[in-house]
Amino acid sequence: MRRGQESIPDEHGDILPDAESAYLHAFSSAQELWNLSLARRDDPTAYRFEIADETGRLLFTLPLSEVLDASRKGGKRIGRSDIQALLQKNRALRASLSEQIEKARNNLYRTNEILRNFRNK
């Protein structure tokens, strides 16, 4: 965790299977820290989590302001199931996009083949 330039290391850390799980865990922790920070009359937007892999390589940063942004959008606390639903929708959209790109590539390949055959006649 960071507050401005100050680093607050996590001595124990959590081992999670993938970046998606790490995000969900970090977001849940950010919601808790948001409430604690407000109770201490501290500015929660000054904090951010830096999520790293087992080698210490930074995967992503999660500013606590995302908790505020998320609550503004729906007027409710976003739960793990809400985030998982959004991630599932994102995966489905990416899969659909990949499928459409593959279809376009195949169409271009077939078009190029037709043009080559036409030129050779």
C-alpha positions as CSV (number, residue, x, y, z in Angstrom):
1,M,0.0,0.0,0.0
2,R,1.2,3.5,-0.7
3,R,0.1,6.9,0.7
4,G,1.6,9.5,-1.5
5,Q,5.3,8.6,-1.7
6,E,5.2,6.7,1.6
7,S,5.3,2.9,1.2
8,I,3.5,0.7,3.7
9,P,4.7,-2.8,3.0
10,D,2.5,-5.9,3.5
11,E,4.8,-8.2,5.4
12,H,2.6,-11.3,4.9
13,G,0.9,-10.8,1.6
14,D,-1.8,-13.0,0.1
15,I,-1.1,-15.7,-2.5
16,L,-3.9,-15.7,-5.1
17,P,-4.3,-17.8,-8.2
18,D,-4.5,-15.0,-10.8
19,A,-4.7,-11.2,-11.3
20,E,-8.5,-11.3,-11.4
21,S,-8.6,-12.8,-7.9
22,A,-6.0,-10.3,-6.8
23,Y,-8.1,-7.4,-8.0
24,L,-11.2,-8.8,-6.3
25,H,-9.3,-9.2,-3.1
26,A,-7.7,-5.8,-3.3
27,F,-11.0,-4.1,-4.1
28,S,-12.7,-5.7,-1.1
29,S,-9.7,-4.6,1.1
30,A,-10.0,-1.1,-0.4
31,Q,-13.6,-0.9,0.6
32,E,-12.7,-1.9,4.2
33,L,-9.8,0.6,4.3
34,W,-12.0,3.3,2.9
35,N,-14.4,3.0,5.9
36,L,-11.5,2.8,8.4
37,S,-9.8,5.8,6.9
38,L,-13.0,7.9,7.1
39,A,-13.5,6.8,10.7
40,R,-10.0,8.1,11.5
41,R,-10.8,11.3,9.6
42,D,-8.1,10.5,7.1
43,D,-8.3,11.0,3.4
44,P,-8.8,7.6,1.8
45,T,-8.1,8.9,-1.7
46,A,-4.5,9.4,-0.7
47,Y,-4.0,5.6,-0.6
48,R,-3.4,3.0,-3.3
49,F,-2.7,-0.7,-3.4
50,E,0.2,-1.9,-5.6
51,I,-0.4,-5.5,-6.5
52,A,2.7,-7.5,-7.5
53,D,3.4,-11.1,-8.5
54,E,5.5,-13.5,-6.5
55,T,8.7,-12.1,-8.1
56,G,7.8,-8.6,-7.0
57,R,6.8,-7.4,-10.6
58,L,4.0,-4.8,-10.4
59,L,0.8,-6.2,-12.0
60,F,-1.5,-3.2,-11.3
61,T,-2.3,-0.4,-9.0
62,L,-5.7,0.1,-7.4
63,P,-6.3,3.6,-6.0
64,L,-8.8,3.7,-3.2
65,S,-10.6,6.3,-5.1
66,E,-12.0,3.5,-7.3
67,V,-14.2,2.6,-4.3
68,L,-15.7,6.0,-4.4
69,D,-16.1,5.9,-8.2
70,A,-17.8,2.5,-8.0
71,S,-20.2,3.7,-5.3
72,R,-21.1,6.8,-7.4
73,K,-22.1,4.7,-10.4
74,G,-24.7,2.6,-8.7
75,G,-25.3,4.2,-5.4
76,K,-24.6,1.0,-3.6
77,R,-21.6,-0.9,-2.3
78,I,-20.2,-3.1,-5.1
79,G,-19.9,-6.7,-3.9
80,R,-17.7,-9.5,-5.0
81,S,-20.6,-11.0,-7.1
82,D,-21.1,-7.7,-8.9
83,I,-17.4,-7.5,-9.8
84,Q,-17.4,-11.2,-10.9
85,A,-20.4,-10.5,-13.1
86,L,-18.7,-7.6,-14.7
87,L,-15.5,-9.6,-15.2
88,Q,-17.6,-12.5,-16.7
89,K,-19.3,-10.0,-19.1
90,N,-15.9,-8.6,-20.0
91,R,-14.6,-12.1,-20.8
92,A,-17.7,-12.8,-23.0
93,L,-17.2,-9.6,-24.9
94,R,-13.5,-10.3,-25.4
95,A,-14.3,-13.8,-26.7
96,S,-16.9,-12.4,-29.0
97,L,-14.5,-9.7,-30.3
98,S,-11.8,-12.4,-30.8
99,E,-14.3,-14.5,-32.8
100,Q,-15.2,-11.5,-35.0
101,I,-11.6,-10.7,-35.6
102,E,-10.9,-14.3,-36.6
103,K,-13.9,-14.2,-39.0
104,A,-12.6,-11.0,-40.5
105,R,-9.1,-12.5,-41.0
106,N,-10.6,-15.6,-42.7
107,N,-12.7,-13.4,-45.0
108,L,-9.6,-11.3,-45.9
109,Y,-7.7,-14.5,-46.6
110,R,-10.4,-15.9,-48.8
111,T,-10.7,-12.5,-50.6
112,N,-6.9,-12.5,-51.2
113,E,-7.2,-16.0,-52.6
114,I,-10.0,-15.1,-55.0
115,L,-8.0,-12.0,-56.2
116,R,-4.8,-14.1,-56.7
117,N,-6.9,-16.7,-58.7
118,F,-8.5,-13.9,-60.8
119,R,-5.1,-12.3,-61.5
120,N,-3.6,-15.6,-62.6
121,K,-6.4,-16.1,-65.2
